[in-house]
Amino acid sequence: FGRLADLPAEARDGAMVSVLRELHALGSEDAGFVDSLRELRFVPTAGGSLHRASELFHPKVHAAAELLGVEGAYPAGVFSAPDLLSALERLRLRGEAGRG
């Protein structure tokens, strides 16, 4: 994953969507895999910056937009799809507004 940020956004996002959709199987094969993903900045926001899942909020947490603005609070694009949000929750996507 070291050069992930160097990839064009479409290729990067496509690769990470595939990883998230297979997260259960990949995490079962390698116990450290999920931990590695938790540290990786790959989730785009509406503002275009990349974040760890743990730095962002589930879209159901409306208070986050008040605190951080919509552009910086939530996963954007395909990463806001319900199946991917579920995988991001496993990577510690925030489910409530409060201390991180």
Protein Blocks (a to p, Z undefined) as FASTA:
>chain_A
ZZmmmpcfklmmmmmmmmmmmmmmmmmmpmklmmmmmmpcfbdcfkopacdfklpccfkl
mmlmmmnopklmpcehjllgfklmmmmmmnopafbdcdZZ
